[in-house]
Amino acid sequence: MTGDALRPWTEQAALGMFPALIEAARRGSADIGRLLTAILDDGLNAPPMLLARFGPVAVWGQEFLFLLEADQSAAVAIDGGPPLPMARIEGTRFWYRLETLRLGTTHNLMPIVDGQSQGGFGGSMPRSVAGYNPESYPLPGAPHGTLSDKRTVTSRIYGGATADYWIYTNPGIDTARGAPVTVWLDGRSHVGSFGLLGVRLQTVTDNLVHRGLIPPMVHVLLQPGTGGSRVPSRLLAGQTPEHALRSVQFDTVSDEFGRHVLTEVLPDVEAVVKLRQDGYSRAIAGESSGGIAAFKTCWFAPDQFSRAISTIASYTALQWHPDQHLDGGYIFPFLVRREPRRNIRVWLSDGIEDIDVESSVDLMGVYEAGSWPLSNIQMAQSLKTRLYDFHFRYGTASHNSAQYALDLPETLRWLWRGYDPSTTFETYEQEASERAKPLYRVQIANRDAW
């Protein structure tokens, strides 16, 4: 297993270079391009400047550095404010702006390139960025974990599809009894520059382990499968075969994906590192279609996976096929209400700017699939009424990782609270503080009251 310490690029080291980048942007220094390349060129992902499409490049404390690619001009509107002009990086097609913004919340931004809005899903949806909390930055004295080289597993369940994954191990894992494990779906988003600009999984988990707030664990950073015989023959507009199989794996309401993880992925991981075998010591996390996949893995096999992080999840109709007698993910709130309560713990989150019908542009059929915010509210209500051990965070972010990133330190502390390595089971009960709260607590913030 190749250690992260042996790589020329690490998440923590790259974060440590952010202050110099911020200072270069503040001075308008020509060094900004060189520093960006040094920070983002991880050797694993797309060329560094292509990451400009994400909007935010560096967040350090209250300093937010935005980067966009444009031929003529670029601007950014933040939290509904007016467009703010950006400055060009000398000798490139990239533009930047440095802003001081509030921490502990998400911010919505609208990139404007050559006079045209560049939001997501047809241009109307803002992009969101996290005002990270302190535990999302390297803590002094916190040892760093290790990242494996990319590994690949072949799936019989999905007709020969192959899935890439990486293994990140926190310092101090129990190699004798085996380590707890969290499976992180869309795992490439936690590797290299994408992790640096996203939820900062490696930094956050090492910090929490160092502070004794979560157990040292193994993190399986799992990509959806590609290829194989299960790719749909008919693709929706704008869909690639890889995206199509991801939705088949993640959004289909069945136990197939959970069996793929349990019988094909984890045994391959155990060829490298020893894992705990009890569901009490296993968690799974994902966003969007990965969010529903995380929940359904626990739902169909609560004795094998008992902890789920489900953010901006697709509890909608993406894989609704009446002709095949297959319900879409919209069925889960009703299954939660009607079926016996599973012994699972669930962190759920979404934002009011998540996907809904706002545009005539139909990207991969998502607008026809339903309302992401309303579906997640419905899911939270069902978990509440059936006394599940759950937590619902409903913010103002859009369909990306901003809320996920902002919450991650709190999410992991909550999800793994009370973990005892000497046992293999706990009966999860809804917290007394949650039971005391009213049933419906979502404020309608985007419509006038009559």
HELIX and SHEET records of a PDB file:
HELIX    1   1 ASP A    4  LEU A    6  5                                   3    
HELIX    2   2 GLU A   11  GLY A   16  1                                   6    
HELIX    3   3 PHE A   18  ARG A   27  1                                  10    
HELIX    4   4 ILE A   32  LEU A   40  1                                   9    
HELIX    5   5 PRO A   48  PHE A   54  5                                   7    
HELIX    6   6 PRO A  134  SER A  136  5                                   3    
HELIX    7   7 GLY A  187  HIS A  190  5                                   4    
HELIX    8   8 SER A  193  LEU A  197  1                                   5    
HELIX    9   9 LEU A  201  HIS A  210  1                                  10    
HELIX   10  10 PRO A  241  ASP A  251  1                                  11    
HELIX   11  11 GLU A  256  HIS A  260  1                                   5    
HELIX   12  12 VAL A  261  VAL A  265  3                                   5    
HELIX   13  13 LEU A  266  VAL A  269  1                                   4    
HELIX   14  14 GLY A  279  SER A  281  5                                   3    
HELIX   15  15 SER A  289  PHE A  300  1                                  12    
HELIX   16  16 PRO A  322  GLN A  324  5                                   3    
HELIX   17  17 GLY A  329  ILE A  331  5                                   3    
HELIX   18  18 PHE A  332  ARG A  338  1                                   7    
HELIX   19  19 VAL A  366  ALA A  369  1                                   4    
HELIX   20  20 TRP A  372  THR A  385  1                                  14    
HELIX   21  21 ALA A  402  LEU A  415  1                                  14    
HELIX   22  22 ALA A  432  ARG A  435  1                                   4    
SHEET    1   A 4 PRO A  56  TRP A  60  0                                        
SHEET    2   A 4 GLU A  63  GLU A  69 -1                                        
SHEET    3   A 4 PHE A  94  THR A 100 -1                                        
SHEET    4   A 4 ALA A  87  ARG A  88 -1                                        
SHEET    1   B 4 LEU A  84  PRO A  85  0                                        
SHEET    2   B 4 ALA A  74  ILE A  78 -1                                        
SHEET    3   B 4 THR A 106  VAL A 113 -1                                        
SHEET    4   B 4 GLN A 116  SER A 117 -1                                        
SHEET    1   C 4 LEU A  84  PRO A  85  0                                        
SHEET    2   C 4 ALA A  74  ILE A  78 -1                                        
SHEET    3   C 4 THR A 106  VAL A 113 -1                                        
SHEET    4   C 4 ARG A 127  ALA A 130 -1                                        
SHEET    1   D 3 THR A 146  LEU A 147  0                                        
SHEET    2   D 3 ALA A 161  THR A 169 -1                                        
SHEET    3   D 3 ARG A 151  SER A 155 -1                                        
SHEET    1   E 8 THR A 146  LEU A 147  0                                        
SHEET    2   E 8 ALA A 161  THR A 169 -1                                        
SHEET    3   E 8 VAL A 218  LEU A 222 -1                                        
SHEET    4   E 8 VAL A 181  LEU A 185  1                                        
SHEET    5   E 8 ARG A 282  GLU A 287  1                                        
SHEET    6   E 8 ARG A 307  THR A 311  1                                        
SHEET    7   E 8 ARG A 345  GLU A 353  1                                        
SHEET    8   E 8 ASP A 389  SER A 398  1                                        
END                                                                             
